[in-house]
């Protein structure tokens, strides 16, 4: 069964461009992972410093592999001084239909 989630990140003042660049690079790396089915980055139309990332992985094993990647770990370290709360807020989803 697919593993789907979304993550939100609020850039600190003056940090949104740096965060956008990091997310753009991360997207290339994550989309190249064999178990990644979707990795899409948005900003809110009403607040361009609020980022929303939608992710789907083939299954739990693919998600576990994603969490173990060096590019993911490096991204999480890099965003600590750039976003409110020092990291992303993650919500896991279950498909209804």
N, C-alpha and C positions, 0 to 999 in steps of 0.2 A: 504494500500500500504506500502511496506517495506521502512524503512528509512536506507539509506546506506551512509557511509562516510569513509574518511580516515583521519588519523591524522599523522603529522610528528613531530618529536622531535629530536633536535640535542644536544647530550650530551656535556656539557662543558668538557674541558680537565681533564682527570682523574676521570670522573664521570660516564663513560659508564657502568661499572659493577654494580654500585649502581642502575642506571636507569634500566638496564636489570633485576635485581632482583625485583624491584618494578613493572615492567611491567609483569613479570612472575606471581607474586602474584595477580596482578589486573586481569590478564587473567582468573585465576581460579575463582575468584569472579564474574566477568562479565559473563563468560560462564554459571554460575549457575543461572543467572537471567532468569525468565520464558520467557521474550520477546527477548532474545538474540538468533540470528540465526547464527552469525559468529563474531568471535573476533580473529584475527590472527596478530601476531607481527613478523615483519621482521627487519633486518638491511640491508642497501644497500651493495651489494657485493663490491662496490668500496670505501665504507666509513662506517666501522663498528660502528662509533659513531653517525650515522644518522639512526634513527628508523622510521619505517613506520608501522602504525597499521590500518588494514582494519576491519570495523565494520558494521554489518547489524542487525537491530532490526525489529521485526515483523511489527511495525507500529509506528506512531507518539506517541501514548500513551506509548508504550514499551520504546521508546527512552526517553520520559519525565521521566518515572520511573527510567531508568538508570541514568539520570542526577541527580536525587534526592537521589541516594544511598549514604550512608556514606562512603563506600569503594571508590567510585569515588571522592568524595569531599576530602577524606584523601590523595588519590593519587595526586590530583591536588595541594594540599598544599605541599606535600613532594617533588614534582619535581621543585618547584620554584627556589631553589638554584642549581639545577642540569642541567638545560637545557638553551640553548640560548633563550633569550626573556622571560624567566620565565614560559613558558607553551608550550602547543602543538599548532600547526597550524592545523585547522580543515577545510576540504573541503567536502561539501555535494554533493552527486551524484544523478542523475536521470537516471534510466534504459532506454536504447534505445530499446533493444529487450528483 
